């Protein structure tokens, strides 16, 4: 009789278990960094940190969603994606509103805090990137979360540059510009998630 390791369903279950462990780790990292960047962003009056915190929230939702749908059918996946998209849209709009407020009410953010927290976020996302790297070709779900983690490294780099620019220019604009760009990309992702989830729900009905 064929052993368990020769059974395709057993292999699939083992792969799902591995994916689950990795996703739980990166989910925890992103939740912690969301809280850290939100608090630091509020304390430092930083639009870019708040925007990156929103991105961390989006990632946490992506990882949580990916973990949730490992064994769920397509209708559950669509409902979870819709809820994720609504959360992302709400937080993204909040960051965009904060950027507009900072534009109308000048307040110099604390560049050193922006740079240091940006470096911390870069380290956290690099760890997540490396954890996900070996699973990037396992399936479409893991490939998408790996790409999400890779793209975050660029956002973290932008936050660090914003912090440096604020320190040397003594201007709020580098922070607002970088934060606005990250917020715009985040909102674009939120709208895309909502469109796809609504389309999936319509097809399942």
KOLDO-694194 format. One record per residue: z, y, x of N, C-alpha, C in turn. Coordinates in pm, whole numbers, plus 50000, padded with zeros to 5 digits. Layout:
BEGIN
ZYXZYXZYX
...
END
This chain:
BEGIN
500004988050085500005000050000500005012450088
499235022350048499155034650126500495041650126
500885046950241502145054250252502055067850189
503235074350178503305087450114502445097650187
502425096850320501675106650399500175105150381
499735093550328498325091450305497925095450163
498885099450086498635103049947498345117949937
497225121449874496825135449867497835144049793
498405138649685499365146449608500625148949689
501015139349770502185141049855501935151749960
500725151350018500345161350117500335175350056
499805176249933499765189049864501165194149836
502055185149794503445189249767504135194049894
503845187250006504435191350134503935205150174
502645207550153502075220550187502675231550099
502855228449970503465238249880504905241349922
505615231049967506985233250012507015242350134
506085240150228505995248650346505655262950308
504705264450216504325277750168505525284550102
506265276950023507425282449953508455287850050
508715280450157509705284950256509275297850324
508005298350364507485310350431507505322250337
507075320250213507025331150116508425336450083
509415327650080510785332150055511285341150168
510925337750292511355345850406510695359650402
509365359950385508685372950385509065381150261
509375374450151509845381450032511175388450061
512105381250124513405387150157513265398850253
512395397350354512175408150451511645420650382
510695418850291510095430450224511055437050125
511895429350060512885435249970513875443750049
514345438350162515275445850247514625458750298
513385457750345512705469450399512375479550289
512115474850168511905484150056513135492750034
514305486450034515565493750016515795503450133
515605498350256515835506650376514915518750377
513625516650351512665527750357512865537550242
513255532550126513515541550014514695550650045
515795544850092516985552950126516695562550239
515985557750343515645566250457514675577350416
513725573750328512755583650281513415594850203
514375591250119515105601350042515965610050134
516635603650231517495611150322516705620350414
515515615650458514695623350551513705632450481
513695632350347512735640150268511295636750309
511045623550324509755619150377508885612450271
507715618250248506745612450156506145599650213
505875599550345505255587750405506185575550402
507485577650423508425566450415508545561250273
508565570250176508635565850036507365558449995
506225563350046504965556550016504935542750080
505445541750204505495528650270506495519450201
507575525450147508535517550069507845511949944
507005519949881506245515249766505335503649806
504745504849925503895494149975504715481450000
505945483150051506835471750070507175465249936
507395473649834507645468349700506445460449651
505265466049671504045459049631503925445549701
504255445449831504195432849905505215422849851
506435427749824507465418849769506995412849637
506345420849555505815415849428504705405749451
503845408449551502775399049584503355385749630
504345386249721504935373849772505715366549663
506465374249582507195368149472506255361849371
505175368949342504145363849251503515351049307
503185351249437502565339549500503525327649498
504805330249518505815319649513505955314249371
505925323249273506105319449133504965310749081
503725313949126502555307049070502155294649147
502965290449245502605278649322502325266649233
503095265249125502935253649036502645257648892
502235270248869501985275148733500495274748700
500185275048568498775275248527498255289648526
496965291148494496305304148506496855314448408
497275310248289497795319948192499105326148242
499955317948304501195323248361500895332348479
499895328848558499505337048671499055350848624
498285351248514497785363848461498915372648409
499895366548339501035374248287501875379948402
502105371748504502885376248618502165387548691
500845386448704500055396748771500085409848692
500055408948559500115420948476501435428148496
502535420748497503845426748519503935433048658
503405425948757503385431248894502595444348899
501435444548835500605456548835501285468548771
502025466148663502745476948595503845482848684
504585474048753505605478748847504985487048959
503875482049014503205488949123502695502649077
502125503048957501595515648905502705525948885
503835521648829504955530748804505495536548935
505705527949034506265532849160505245541449235
503985537649230502935545549296502815559349238
502895560349106502835573449041504045581949079
505195575349094506405582549136506245588449274
505665580849367505435585949503504415597249502
503355595749422502345606249413502955619149358
503825617849259504505629549203505405636149308
506055627749390506915632949496506105640549599
504895635849630504015642649725503595656249672
503285656749543502915669549481504095679149485
505285674149457506485682549460506715688249599
506545679849704506735684549841505685694949879
504495693649822503455703549849503815717049789
504375716849670504725729349601506065735049647
506935726549698508265730949741508465726849888
508075735549981508105732150124509495727850172
509525716350240510755711250297510385702550416
510855706350534510475699050656511205685650662
510455674550667511095661450678511655659150819
512505649150834513125646150963512235636351038
511475641751135510495633651207511065621851281
512255623551341512855612551417513155600551326
513675603351207513965592551113512695585551069
511665593451043510375587751002509855578151109
509875582851234509365574651344510175561851365
511505562951365512355551351389512245540851278
512275545551152512145536051040510735530251036
509745538251076508385533251084508275521851186
508945523451300508975512751401509665500251348
510765502151275511475490751215510585483451116
509875491151033508955485050935507825477651005
507335483351116506275476751193506765463451248
507995463251300508565450851353508715440451242
509195444751125509385435551013508055429850966
507035438450954505735433650907505035425051012
505285427751141504715419351246505285405251237
506575404251212507215391151195506585383751076
506435390750962505825384650843504395380250873
503675388750945502285385750982502205372851063
503105371251160503105359351244503505346851165
504455348351073504865336950990503705332150902
502935341650849501845338250757500575334050830
500465337450958499215335451032498745320851032
499665311651056499255297651067498895291450932
499235298450822498915293250688497725300750624
497115309850701496105318750642494875311250589
494595299350642493415291850600493755280250506
495015279250464495415267950380494775268550241
494815280350180494195282150048494005297050022
493385300349909493075314249877494335322649861
495375316649802496625323849779497255328249912
497355318950008497965322150137497065331250219
495765329950203494845338950272495035353350226
495215355050095495365368550040496675375150083
497765367350088499035373250129499045376350278
498315368350357498195371350500497415384350523
496325386050448495555398450459496385410450418
497215408650315498115419250270499065423250382
499615413350451500545415850561499825422650677
498615418450706497855424550816497565439250789
497185442450666496865456250631498095465350640
499265459550617500495467550623500755472950762
500295465850864500515470251001499855483851025
498705486150961498015498950976498805510150907
499365506950790500175516950719501415520650801
502045510650863503225513250947502845522151065
501685519451123501215527751233501015542151190
500505544051068500315557551015501635564850997
502665557750950503975563850932504555568151067
504415559651168504915563051302504215575651355
502885576151339502135587851384502565600351307
502855598651177503315610051097504635615351150
505545606351187506835610351241506665618151370
505795613151458505555619951586504935633751561
503965634251469503285646851440504245657151381
505155652651296506145661851238507055667551347
507475659051440508355663351549507695674351633
506445672151669505785681451761505155693551692
504765692051565504155703351495505145711451414
506315705151384507315711451296506665715751165
505815706751113505115709150987505325697150895
505385699650766505545688850669504235681750638
503105687850674501815682750631501445668950684
501725665450809501405651750853502075641150766
503325643650728504065634350644503455633450505
503105645050448502515645250314501145638550312
500345641250416498985635650421499025620450433
499825615450527499925600950545500505594350420
501555600450365502145595050243501165595050127
500385605750117499385606550010498315595850022
497885593250146496865582850169497405569050131
498635565950176499225552950145499435551449994
499915562349929500135561949785498825559849709
497755566449755496445565049689495945550649700
496075544749819495645530849837496495521349753
497795524449743498705516249664498335516849517
498035528949467497635530449327496305523449299
495405524049395494125517049379494355502049365
495265496649446495595482349438496235479049303
497115487949255497785485749127496775485149013
495825494349012494795494648908493935481948915
493605477649037492805465549055493535453249001
494845452349030495645441148982495705441148830
495885452848770495945453948624494625449848559
493515454248616492205450748561491965435648567
492295429648681492075415248696492975407248603
494225411548590495165404148503494765405248357
494335417148313493905419048175492665410548144
491725410348242490525402248224490865387448215
491825382948297492245368848295492925365348163
493755374548113494445372047987493435371147872
492425379647873491415379247768490635366047772
490345361047891489595348447903490425336447858
491765337447879492635326047842492925325647693
492715337047622492975337447477491785332447397
END
